[in-house]
């Protein structure tokens, strides 16, 4: 399976980690205020550009069923809004935070919706056809399995075999030792919305240096100093395995599917 670095770059460099000046945060708490700001941004947008609604704090507004397609909402916050069947198709939705809203039936078709927070939201009927939800948080959301997806939806389906198939996985340990692991057919496995995943059992096949010029018999976990990977041994996580796939940072043996991404993540 081939990967590009674009999504990893999103995690390492995306603007969510840079503070937003308070002056850039537009607080909109009524439908009239929202419509006035959107009309203003439509008028200011150059030909072919999206209206700029970035960083807006949109609170307590009924936007149910509205056509909000083709708008730049990056890093906006929707708090306590009615977004039932609201259509954001084709909008730029990276790093949008959703808090205490009605999102049922919301349309995100064809959106870049990377890094969004859906925590504690009911996702019933959210239309993700053609959407990219890389690095979005679905942990503790409701009805994550009741969204609408298609073959063009990115990062909703797990990238590893879901069950009954063995595969090779990778992880980087202390001293930048790279561990090649066999995940057996009977191992539990899960991935959320990123390249990393978790499994319940592995066999250590090989341990090498990053440049593959040296071989080792063991490697030490970067998280648990008492957990070692030894060539030829079967291992299970010392703290058990969390079955909920959306709980990304939880018990299990964490892995990458691609060796180079594993190395890039640990060494940059």
RAFEN-V391307 format. One record per residue. RES is the residue in three letters. PHI is phi as a letter, one per 40 degrees, with the letter a starting at -180 (* if undefined). OMEGA is omega in whole degrees, -180 to 180 (none if undefined). Layout:
# RAFEN-V391307
res	phi	omega
RES	PHI	OMEGA
RES	PHI	OMEGA
This chain:
# RAFEN-V391307
res	phi	omega
UNK	*	-179
UNK	c	177
UNK	b	168
UNK	b	-178
UNK	c	-171
UNK	c	-178
UNK	c	175
UNK	c	177
UNK	c	178
UNK	d	-179
UNK	c	-173
UNK	c	-171
UNK	b	-171
UNK	c	-170
UNK	c	-180
UNK	c	-178
UNK	c	178
UNK	b	-178
UNK	c	179
UNK	c	178
UNK	d	-179
UNK	d	-179
UNK	c	180
UNK	c	-178
UNK	c	-180
UNK	c	-177
UNK	c	-177
UNK	b	-173
UNK	b	173
UNK	a	180
UNK	c	179
UNK	c	180
UNK	c	179
UNK	c	-178
UNK	c	180
UNK	c	-180
UNK	c	179
UNK	c	177
UNK	c	179
UNK	c	-179
UNK	c	175
UNK	c	-180
UNK	c	-177
UNK	c	-176
UNK	c	177
UNK	c	-177
UNK	d	178
UNK	g	-179
UNK	c	177
UNK	c	171
UNK	d	-172
UNK	c	175
UNK	b	179
UNK	c	174
UNK	g	179
UNK	c	173
UNK	b	-172
UNK	b	-168
UNK	b	170
UNK	g	-175
UNK	b	176
UNK	c	179
UNK	b	-177
UNK	d	175
UNK	g	-177
UNK	c	174
UNK	c	179
UNK	b	-179
UNK	c	172
UNK	g	-178
UNK	b	179
UNK	c	180
UNK	b	-176
UNK	d	178
UNK	g	173
UNK	c	175
UNK	b	172
UNK	b	-174
UNK	b	177
UNK	g	-178
UNK	c	172
UNK	c	-180
UNK	b	179
UNK	c	179
UNK	g	173
UNK	c	-175
UNK	b	177
UNK	b	-173
UNK	d	178
UNK	g	178
UNK	c	176
UNK	c	-171
UNK	b	-179
UNK	d	174
UNK	g	174
UNK	c	178
UNK	b	178
UNK	b	180
UNK	b	169
UNK	f	-179
UNK	b	164
UNK	c	-179
UNK	b	-174
UNK	d	179
UNK	g	179
UNK	c	-178
UNK	b	175
UNK	b	-175
UNK	d	176
UNK	g	-178
UNK	c	159
UNK	c	-178
UNK	b	-178
UNK	c	176
UNK	g	179
UNK	c	175
UNK	b	176
UNK	b	-174
UNK	d	178
UNK	g	178
UNK	c	173
UNK	c	-175
UNK	c	-178
UNK	d	174
UNK	g	177
UNK	c	-175
UNK	c	-178
UNK	b	-180
UNK	c	180
UNK	g	-177
UNK	c	174
UNK	b	-177
UNK	b	179
UNK	d	175
UNK	g	176
UNK	c	-176
UNK	c	175
UNK	b	179
UNK	d	178
UNK	g	172
UNK	c	179
UNK	b	172
UNK	f	177
UNK	c	-179
UNK	c	-178
UNK	b	174
UNK	c	178
UNK	b	179
UNK	b	172
UNK	a	-177
UNK	c	180
UNK	c	176
UNK	c	-177
UNK	b	171
UNK	g	171
UNK	c	179
UNK	c	177
UNK	c	180
UNK	c	176
UNK	c	175
UNK	d	-173
UNK	c	179
UNK	a	170
UNK	g	-179
UNK	b	177
UNK	c	177
UNK	a	180
UNK	c	179
UNK	b	-175
UNK	b	169
UNK	a	180
UNK	b	-178
UNK	b	-180
UNK	d	-178
UNK	f	177
UNK	f	173
UNK	c	-175
UNK	b	-175
UNK	b	174
UNK	c	-173
UNK	b	171
UNK	c	173
UNK	c	-175
UNK	c	-177
UNK	c	-175
UNK	c	-180
UNK	c	169
UNK	c	179
UNK	a	178
UNK	a	174
UNK	b	178
UNK	c	-176
UNK	b	178
UNK	b	-179
UNK	c	-177
UNK	c	177
UNK	a	-180
UNK	b	177
UNK	b	-176
UNK	c	-177
UNK	a	176
UNK	a	166
UNK	b	-179
UNK	c	-178
UNK	c	-174
UNK	a	176
UNK	b	-178
UNK	b	170
UNK	c	-179
UNK	d	-179
UNK	c	176
UNK	g	178
UNK	c	-180
UNK	b	176
UNK	b	-180
UNK	b	177
UNK	c	-178
UNK	a	174
UNK	a	-177
UNK	b	178
UNK	c	176
UNK	c	-177
UNK	b	-179
UNK	b	-176
UNK	c	179
UNK	c	-178
UNK	b	-177
UNK	b	173
UNK	b	-179
UNK	b	-176
UNK	d	177
UNK	g	-176
UNK	c	171
UNK	c	-178
UNK	b	169
UNK	b	-177
UNK	c	-177
UNK	c	-177
UNK	b	177
UNK	g	-176
UNK	b	178
UNK	c	-175
UNK	c	-179
UNK	c	-175
UNK	c	-175
UNK	c	177
UNK	c	-169
UNK	c	-178
UNK	c	-176
UNK	a	-173
UNK	d	180
UNK	i	173
UNK	c	-175
UNK	c	-175
UNK	a	165
UNK	b	175
UNK	c	-174
UNK	b	-177
UNK	c	-176
UNK	c	177
UNK	c	176
UNK	d	-179
UNK	c	-179
UNK	c	-178
UNK	c	-174
UNK	c	-171
UNK	c	-178
UNK	c	none
